[in-house]
């Protein structure tokens, strides 16, 4: 068992045959660079939608989505209220808006709101994770990358409780090991990996292979 910041990280076994209907990613400090490297490592479309919450002010999120799309080739855009959630597309939460996904009339749609911040954050990772679990009524795959604070821990608890999987970036490659450290030291993760190993792990899980 590895030890990070004087805390022992105990990994949980990933469910057998787990194949998520959606992947949700959370990040904060150091996140733009980490997200770019992560998406560069996805060598093929996952075949499922992806949601990304990066703590960032308004206007910058649209620029970030365009920048990552240009550098990596992934279909990433800033999320728009009411748009349909499609497989193979990546939706980035706009600054100052919580991003959720909802099941409506047989399809999944993006819903944005300006409810109060959670964990001092809006958008918040916890809000995104709760909505994904509810909308898909199925376990989800969650990735927590570098960032300050603990946003994502409570949502990660809900992910694990519903049968999903949490993967976190390790301390050595994180700018700040706050968010990933919170889920890792809480015993929520099935893997705690260097940044360059996160995308390959996600591809394995998304295809139904063992982590």
Phi and psi in degrees as GROMACS dihedral restraints (atoms count N, CA, C in turn):
[ dihedral_restraints ]
;  ai    aj    ak    al  type     phi  dphi    fc
    3     4     5     6     1   -70.2    20    10
    4     5     6     7     1   154.8    20    10
    6     7     8     9     1  -118.6    20    10
    7     8     9    10     1   126.9    20    10
    9    10    11    12     1  -126.7    20    10
   10    11    12    13     1   130.6    20    10
   12    13    14    15     1    49.8    20    10
   13    14    15    16     1    44.1    20    10
   15    16    17    18     1    64.1    20    10
   16    17    18    19     1    18.7    20    10
   18    19    20    21     1  -126.0    20    10
   19    20    21    22     1   137.9    20    10
   21    22    23    24     1   -82.6    20    10
   22    23    24    25     1   135.3    20    10
   24    25    26    27     1  -103.1    20    10
   25    26    27    28     1   116.1    20    10
   27    28    29    30     1  -105.1    20    10
   28    29    30    31     1   121.8    20    10
   30    31    32    33     1   -84.3    20    10
   31    32    33    34     1   147.5    20    10
   33    34    35    36     1  -101.3    20    10
   34    35    36    37     1   143.0    20    10
   36    37    38    39     1   -62.2    20    10
   37    38    39    40     1   138.0    20    10
   39    40    41    42     1   -76.3    20    10
   40    41    42    43     1   141.9    20    10
   42    43    44    45     1   -58.9    20    10
   43    44    45    46     1   142.3    20    10
   45    46    47    48     1   -70.2    20    10
   46    47    48    49     1   137.8    20    10
   48    49    50    51     1    69.8    20    10
   49    50    51    52     1    17.0    20    10
   51    52    53    54     1   -70.2    20    10
   52    53    54    55     1   125.1    20    10
   54    55    56    57     1  -136.8    20    10
   55    56    57    58     1   102.3    20    10
   57    58    59    60     1   -73.4    20    10
   58    59    60    61     1   147.0    20    10
   60    61    62    63     1   -82.5    20    10
   61    62    63    64     1   -12.0    20    10
   63    64    65    66     1  -159.4    20    10
   64    65    66    67     1   152.7    20    10
   66    67    68    69     1  -119.2    20    10
   67    68    69    70     1   131.4    20    10
   69    70    71    72     1  -120.8    20    10
   70    71    72    73     1   130.7    20    10
   72    73    74    75     1  -121.8    20    10
   73    74    75    76     1   135.2    20    10
   75    76    77    78     1  -125.0    20    10
   76    77    78    79     1   142.1    20    10
   78    79    80    81     1  -158.9    20    10
   79    80    81    82     1   165.1    20    10
   81    82    83    84     1  -147.2    20    10
   82    83    84    85     1  -116.4    20    10
   84    85    86    87     1   -57.1    20    10
   85    86    87    88     1   124.8    20    10
   87    88    89    90     1    83.8    20    10
   88    89    90    91     1    -1.4    20    10
   90    91    92    93     1   -64.3    20    10
   91    92    93    94     1   -43.0    20    10
   93    94    95    96     1   -55.0    20    10
   94    95    96    97     1   -44.2    20    10
   96    97    98    99     1   -69.4    20    10
   97    98    99   100     1   -40.8    20    10
   99   100   101   102     1   -64.9    20    10
  100   101   102   103     1   -41.7    20    10
  102   103   104   105     1   -63.6    20    10
  103   104   105   106     1   -41.4    20    10
  105   106   107   108     1   -61.0    20    10
  106   107   108   109     1   -43.6    20    10
  108   109   110   111     1   -68.8    20    10
  109   110   111   112     1   -40.2    20    10
  111   112   113   114     1   -60.3    20    10
  112   113   114   115     1   -50.7    20    10
  114   115   116   117     1   -70.1    20    10
  115   116   117   118     1   -27.6    20    10
  117   118   119   120     1   -64.8    20    10
  118   119   120   121     1   -28.3    20    10
  120   121   122   123     1   -81.9    20    10
  121   122   123   124     1    -9.1    20    10
  123   124   125   126     1   -83.1    20    10
  124   125   126   127     1    99.1    20    10
  126   127   128   129     1   -77.0    20    10
  127   128   129   130     1   -12.4    20    10
  129   130   131   132     1  -150.4    20    10
  130   131   132   133     1   152.4    20    10
  132   133   134   135     1   -57.0    20    10
  133   134   135   136     1   141.9    20    10
  135   136   137   138     1   -77.8    20    10
  136   137   138   139     1   -19.5    20    10
  138   139   140   141     1    82.9    20    10
  139   140   141   142     1     4.8    20    10
  141   142   143   144     1  -134.1    20    10
  142   143   144   145     1   159.8    20    10
  144   145   146   147     1   -72.2    20    10
  145   146   147   148     1   159.4    20    10
  147   148   149   150     1  -131.0    20    10
  148   149   150   151     1   138.0    20    10
  150   151   152   153     1  -112.4    20    10
  151   152   153   154     1   138.5    20    10
  153   154   155   156     1  -131.0    20    10
  154   155   156   157     1   125.9    20    10
  156   157   158   159     1  -114.2    20    10
  157   158   159   160     1   114.5    20    10
  159   160   161   162     1  -116.6    20    10
  160   161   162   163     1   125.1    20    10
  162   163   164   165     1   -66.7    20    10
  163   164   165   166     1   111.9    20    10
  165   166   167   168     1  -162.4    20    10
  166   167   168   169     1   146.6    20    10
  168   169   170   171     1   -68.7    20    10
  169   170   171   172     1   165.2    20    10
  171   172   173   174     1   -56.8    20    10
  172   173   174   175     1   155.1    20    10
  174   175   176   177     1    79.6    20    10
  175   176   177   178     1   -41.9    20    10
  177   178   179   180     1   -69.4    20    10
  178   179   180   181     1   -27.8    20    10
  180   181   182   183     1   -67.7    20    10
  181   182   183   184     1   -38.6    20    10
  183   184   185   186     1   -64.3    20    10
  184   185   186   187     1   -41.3    20    10
  186   187   188   189     1   -64.0    20    10
  187   188   189   190     1   -40.2    20    10
  189   190   191   192     1   -64.2    20    10
  190   191   192   193     1   -44.3    20    10
  192   193   194   195     1   -59.7    20    10
  193   194   195   196     1   -44.6    20    10
  195   196   197   198     1   -65.6    20    10
  196   197   198   199     1   -37.9    20    10
  198   199   200   201     1   -65.5    20    10
  199   200   201   202     1   -46.9    20    10
  201   202   203   204     1   -65.4    20    10
  202   203   204   205     1   -41.3    20    10
  204   205   206   207     1   -60.2    20    10
  205   206   207   208     1   -41.7    20    10
  207   208   209   210     1   -68.0    20    10
  208   209   210   211     1   -41.1    20    10
  210   211   212   213     1   -77.4    20    10
  211   212   213   214     1   -31.8    20    10
  213   214   215   216     1  -110.0    20    10
  214   215   216   217     1   -19.4    20    10
  216   217   218   219     1    85.2    20    10
  217   218   219   220     1    -0.3    20    10
  219   220   221   222     1   -76.4    20    10
  220   221   222   223     1   153.9    20    10
  222   223   224   225     1   -86.1    20    10
  223   224   225   226     1    82.2    20    10
  225   226   227   228     1  -113.2    20    10
  226   227   228   229     1   133.6    20    10
  228   229   230   231     1  -139.3    20    10
  229   230   231   232     1   158.9    20    10
  231   232   233   234     1   -68.6    20    10
  232   233   234   235     1   133.7    20    10
  234   235   236   237     1   -64.3    20    10
  235   236   237   238     1   145.7    20    10
  237   238   239   240     1  -121.9    20    10
  238   239   240   241     1   135.8    20    10
  240   241   242   243     1   -53.0    20    10
  241   242   243   244     1   126.6    20    10
  243   244   245   246     1    85.5    20    10
  244   245   246   247     1    -4.6    20    10
  246   247   248   249     1   -73.7    20    10
  247   248   249   250     1   149.5    20    10
  249   250   251   252     1   -72.5    20    10
  250   251   252   253     1   142.1    20    10
  252   253   254   255     1   -87.9    20    10
  253   254   255   256     1   121.9    20    10
  255   256   257   258     1  -117.7    20    10
  256   257   258   259     1   146.4    20    10
  258   259   260   261     1   -61.1    20    10
  259   260   261   262     1   141.6    20    10
  261   262   263   264     1    84.1    20    10
  262   263   264   265     1    -3.1    20    10
  264   265   266   267     1  -106.4    20    10
  265   266   267   268     1   149.8    20    10
  267   268   269   270     1  -115.1    20    10
  268   269   270   271     1   127.7    20    10
  270   271   272   273     1  -112.9    20    10
  271   272   273   274     1   120.6    20    10
  273   274   275   276     1  -101.5    20    10
  274   275   276   277     1   128.8    20    10
  276   277   278   279     1   -63.1    20    10
  277   278   279   280     1   131.8    20    10
  279   280   281   282     1   -69.6    20    10
  280   281   282   283     1   148.5    20    10
  282   283   284   285     1   -58.0    20    10
  283   284   285   286     1   138.2    20    10
  285   286   287   288     1    74.7    20    10
  286   287   288   289     1     6.5    20    10
  288   289   290   291     1  -127.0    20    10
  289   290   291   292     1   130.5    20    10
  291   292   293   294     1   -69.5    20    10
  292   293   294   295     1   135.6    20    10
  294   295   296   297     1  -105.8    20    10
  295   296   297   298     1   126.8    20    10
  297   298   299   300     1  -128.0    20    10
  298   299   300   301     1   166.0    20    10
  300   301   302   303     1  -123.1    20    10
  301   302   303   304     1   140.0    20    10
  303   304   305   306     1  -131.2    20    10
  304   305   306   307     1   148.2    20    10
  306   307   308   309     1   -93.4    20    10
  307   308   309   310     1   116.8    20    10
  309   310   311   312     1  -139.7    20    10
  310   311   312   313     1   121.4    20    10
  312   313   314   315     1    53.6    20    10
  313   314   315   316     1    44.3    20    10
  315   316   317   318     1    81.6    20    10
  316   317   318   319     1     6.3    20    10
  318   319   320   321     1  -138.4    20    10
  319   320   321   322     1   166.4    20    10
  321   322   323   324     1  -102.9    20    10
  322   323   324   325     1   135.4    20    10
  324   325   326   327     1  -132.7    20    10
  325   326   327   328     1   154.0    20    10
  327   328   329   330     1   -80.3    20    10
  328   329   330   331     1   133.4    20    10
  330   331   332   333     1  -125.7    20    10
  331   332   333   334     1   132.3    20    10
  333   334   335   336     1  -114.3    20    10
  334   335   336   337     1   144.1    20    10
  336   337   338   339     1  -148.4    20    10
  337   338   339   340     1   162.8    20    10
  339   340   341   342     1  -115.6    20    10
  340   341   342   343     1    42.7    20    10
  342   343   344   345     1   -60.1    20    10
  343   344   345   346     1   164.5    20    10
  345   346   347   348     1   -55.1    20    10
  346   347   348   349     1   150.0    20    10
  348   349   350   351     1   -58.2    20    10
  349   350   351   352     1   151.1    20    10
  351   352   353   354     1  -119.9    20    10
  352   353   354   355     1   138.7    20    10
  354   355   356   357     1    56.8    20    10
  355   356   357   358     1    31.5    20    10
  357   358   359   360     1    65.1    20    10
  358   359   360   361     1    20.7    20    10
  360   361   362   363     1  -127.3    20    10
  361   362   363   364     1   141.2    20    10
  363   364   365   366     1  -150.3    20    10
  364   365   366   367     1   107.2    20    10
  366   367   368   369     1   -75.5    20    10
  367   368   369   370     1   156.1    20    10
  369   370   371   372     1  -120.4    20    10
  370   371   372   373     1   140.4    20    10
  372   373   374   375     1   -65.9    20    10
  373   374   375   376     1   -40.8    20    10
  375   376   377   378     1   -58.2    20    10
  376   377   378   379     1   -41.2    20    10
  378   379   380   381     1   -61.2    20    10
  379   380   381   382     1   -47.0    20    10
  381   382   383   384     1   -59.0    20    10
  382   383   384   385     1   -46.0    20    10
  384   385   386   387     1   -65.6    20    10
  385   386   387   388     1   -44.0    20    10
  387   388   389   390     1   -59.3    20    10
  388   389   390   391     1   -42.5    20    10
  390   391   392   393     1   -68.4    20    10
  391   392   393   394     1   -37.5    20    10
  393   394   395   396     1   -64.7    20    10
  394   395   396   397     1   -42.0    20    10
  396   397   398   399     1   -61.1    20    10
  397   398   399   400     1   -44.8    20    10
  399   400   401   402     1   -69.9    20    10
  400   401   402   403     1   -44.1    20    10
  402   403   404   405     1   -65.6    20    10
  403   404   405   406     1   -39.7    20    10
  405   406   407   408     1   -92.8    20    10
  406   407   408   409     1   -11.7    20    10
  408   409   410   411     1    45.7    20    10
  409   410   411   412     1    42.4    20    10
  411   412   413   414     1  -157.9    20    10
  412   413   414   415     1   154.8    20    10
  414   415   416   417     1   -62.1    20    10
  415   416   417   418     1   144.5    20    10
  417   418   419   420     1  -120.5    20    10
  418   419   420   421     1   160.6    20    10
  420   421   422   423     1   -99.9    20    10
  421   422   423   424     1   127.1    20    10
  423   424   425   426     1  -120.1    20    10
  424   425   426   427     1   137.6    20    10
  426   427   428   429     1  -122.4    20    10
  427   428   429   430     1   125.4    20    10
  429   430   431   432     1  -114.3    20    10
  430   431   432   433     1   116.9    20    10
  432   433   434   435     1  -103.2    20    10
  433   434   435   436     1  -179.4    20    10
  435   436   437   438     1   -45.3    20    10
  436   437   438   439     1   142.1    20    10
  438   439   440   441     1   168.4    20    10
  439   440   441   442     1   154.3    20    10
  441   442   443   444     1   -82.9    20    10
  442   443   444   445     1   148.4    20    10
  444   445   446   447     1    90.8    20    10
  445   446   447   448     1  -160.5    20    10
  447   448   449   450     1  -129.4    20    10
  448   449   450   451     1    14.7    20    10
  450   451   452   453     1   -57.4    20    10
  451   452   453   454     1   129.2    20    10
  453   454   455   456     1   110.7    20    10
  454   455   456   457     1   -18.6    20    10
  456   457   458   459     1   -70.0    20    10
  457   458   459   460     1   -49.2    20    10
  459   460   461   462     1   -65.3    20    10
  460   461   462   463     1   -40.1    20    10
  462   463   464   465     1   -64.9    20    10
  463   464   465   466     1   -37.2    20    10
  465   466   467   468     1   -63.1    20    10
  466   467   468   469     1   -37.0    20    10
  468   469   470   471     1   -61.2    20    10
  469   470   471   472     1   -41.1    20    10
  471   472   473   474     1   -67.6    20    10
  472   473   474   475     1   -37.3    20    10
  474   475   476   477     1   -61.0    20    10
  475   476   477   478     1   -48.7    20    10
  477   478   479   480     1   -65.4    20    10
  478   479   480   481     1   -41.5    20    10
  480   481   482   483     1   -60.8    20    10
  481   482   483   484     1   -32.5    20    10
  483   484   485   486     1   -87.1    20    10
  484   485   486   487     1     1.0    20    10
  486   487   488   489     1    98.8    20    10
  487   488   489   490     1     8.6    20    10
  489   490   491   492     1   -86.1    20    10
  490   491   492   493     1  -174.8    20    10
  492   493   494   495     1  -126.3    20    10
  493   494   495   496     1   138.3    20    10
  495   496   497   498     1  -117.2    20    10
  496   497   498   499     1   130.3    20    10
  498   499   500   501     1  -119.1    20    10
  499   500   501   502     1   134.7    20    10
  501   502   503   504     1  -123.0    20    10
  502   503   504   505     1   149.5    20    10
  504   505   506   507     1   -71.1    20    10
  505   506   507   508     1   144.5    20    10
  507   508   509   510     1   -79.7    20    10
  508   509   510   511     1   169.7    20    10
  510   511   512   513     1   -67.7    20    10
  511   512   513   514     1   -39.8    20    10
  513   514   515   516     1   -62.4    20    10
  514   515   516   517     1   -31.9    20    10
  516   517   518   519     1  -102.6    20    10
  517   518   519   520     1     0.2    20    10
  519   520   521   522     1   -88.4    20    10
  520   521   522   523     1   141.8    20    10
  522   523   524   525     1   -66.3    20    10
  523   524   525   526     1   -46.4    20    10
  525   526   527   528     1  -136.3    20    10
  526   527   528   529     1   124.5    20    10
  528   529   530   531     1   -94.0    20    10
  529   530   531   532     1    54.7    20    10
  531   532   533   534     1   -90.0    20    10
  532   533   534   535     1   -66.1    20    10
  534   535   536   537     1   -62.8    20    10
  535   536   537   538     1   -51.6    20    10
  537   538   539   540     1   -66.2    20    10
  538   539   540   541     1   -34.1    20    10
  540   541   542   543     1   -64.9    20    10
  541   542   543   544     1   -34.7    20    10
  543   544   545   546     1   -64.3    20    10
  544   545   546   547     1   -45.6    20    10
  546   547   548   549     1   -73.1    20    10
  547   548   549   550     1   -33.1    20    10
  549   550   551   552     1   -69.3    20    10
  550   551   552   553     1   -48.3    20    10
  552   553   554   555     1   -75.5    20    10
  553   554   555   556     1   -13.7    20    10
  555   556   557   558     1   -83.9    20    10
  556   557   558   559     1    -1.5    20    10
  558   559   560   561     1    77.2    20    10
  559   560   561   562     1    25.3    20    10
  561   562   563   564     1   -93.9    20    10
  562   563   564   565     1   -12.6    20    10
  564   565   566   567     1   -93.8    20    10
  565   566   567   568     1   143.5    20    10
  567   568   569   570     1   -93.2    20    10
  568   569   570   571     1   -13.7    20    10
  570   571   572   573     1  -157.1    20    10
  571   572   573   574     1   140.2    20    10
  573   574   575   576     1  -126.0    20    10
  574   575   576   577     1   112.1    20    10
  576   577   578   579     1  -130.1    20    10
  577   578   579   580     1   153.7    20    10
  579   580   581   582     1   -59.2    20    10
  580   581   582   583     1   150.0    20    10
  582   583   584   585     1   -52.3    20    10
  583   584   585   586     1   -41.7    20    10
  585   586   587   588     1   -66.8    20    10
  586   587   588   589     1   -15.9    20    10
  588   589   590   591     1   -97.6    20    10
  589   590   591   592     1    -6.2    20    10
  591   592   593   594     1   -69.9    20    10
  592   593   594   595     1   -47.6    20    10
  594   595   596   597     1   -60.7    20    10
  595   596   597   598     1   -46.4    20    10
  597   598   599   600     1   -58.5    20    10
  598   599   600   601     1   -37.4    20    10
  600   601   602   603     1   -65.5    20    10
  601   602   603   604     1   -41.5    20    10
  603   604   605   606     1   -63.5    20    10
  604   605   606   607     1   -41.9    20    10
  606   607   608   609     1   -61.8    20    10
  607   608   609   610     1   -39.3    20    10
  609   610   611   612     1   -64.4    20    10
  610   611   612   613     1   -47.5    20    10
  612   613   614   615     1   -65.7    20    10
  613   614   615   616     1   -42.2    20    10
  615   616   617   618     1   -63.4    20    10
  616   617   618   619     1   -26.2    20    10
  618   619   620   621     1   -90.5    20    10
  619   620   621   622     1    -0.2    20    10
  621   622   623   624     1    90.8    20    10
  622   623   624   625     1     5.4    20    10
  624   625   626   627     1   -83.5    20    10
  625   626   627   628     1   168.1    20    10
  627   628   629   630     1   -68.9    20    10
  628   629   630   631     1   145.6    20    10
